[in-house]
Amino acid sequence: MNPLLKGILQANLSPEAWSWLEQEGKFAADGNISRFNISFVAMPRKTGKRSVEISESEASALQSQRKHFTINEWSVDRVARVWLLMQLDAREKDKYQTAIENLFLNAEMSELVALYSSLPVLAYPDLWIKRCAEGIRSNIGQVLEAVICKNPFPAEYLDESAWNQLVLKAIFTEKPVLDIIGLRERTNANLAKSLSDYAHERWAAGREVNPLLWICVAPFLDDHNFSDIQRLLVNGTYTERKAAALVCHESNFGPAKRLLMESNLKEDVESGKIAWTQIASE
């Protein structure tokens, strides 16, 4: 990972900016915490904030080193900050944790984005589970997206309660749900019930419901929540009907299979013409 990010940064920075960053990385590796703090804060002034350019082969190579890790659409200062964090001397666990925790405590928005983005590549991942769970409570949109979207850490380390809160927060705040790594793998009965309850609250208030939430309900469709899907497939908007048809297609619940058989959307679902990615774009 280190040489890959190093090459990407060298290609995206001026020689002067890379020379500065490389030197700051050496200070971090030597355990110079005061210098590390200064360089972390100063990063945008030294590197700029333009979007990083990365080839498909580089993106693939990163994911081969760290599954689901991506820097696509990141700014160059965000990448540089994550790289700098990776250089920090991690031999003394307590000192390492204190240095990074102090950054979290004093960070402004773009610094928090970089810190949460770095969770998948920091040493001692167990140290950052509570910090990740706290990030879910953020009301800053960009920070919340750094925790929720295209970040493999939550799915790998959060317990069920915190994970469910993450998915619910993504729905509440209208974040791109399909960008949640592990969404399908970590869906569970408690989450399905919470999402169904949330849908009922929205309907009672005369409000729309994000059709993507039903992805997490499909594996747990039963007598208690099947009426929700019937409602959507019979009386919903076209987008809601498509979502309901997908739920029936993915569910093993007998009545759902029979309901789909009676729907004029059956062929489009089974052929893949109707998909969650399509619904997300509508």
Secondary structure, DSSP 4 states (H G I P E B T S, - for coil): -HHHHHHHHHHHS-HHHHHHHHHHHHHHHTT-HHHHHHHHHHHHHHH--PBPP--HHHHHHHHHHSTT---TT-BHHHHHHHHHHHHS--SSHHHHHHHHHHHHHH--HHHHHHHHHTGGGSSSGGGGHHHHHHHTT---HHHHHHHHSS-SHHHHH--HHHHHHHHHHHHHTT--GGGSTTTTTT--HHHHHHHHHHHHHHHHTT----GGGGGGTGGG--TTTHHHHHHHHHHS-HHHHHHHHHHHHH---HHHHHHHHTSTTHHHHHHTSS-HHHHHH-
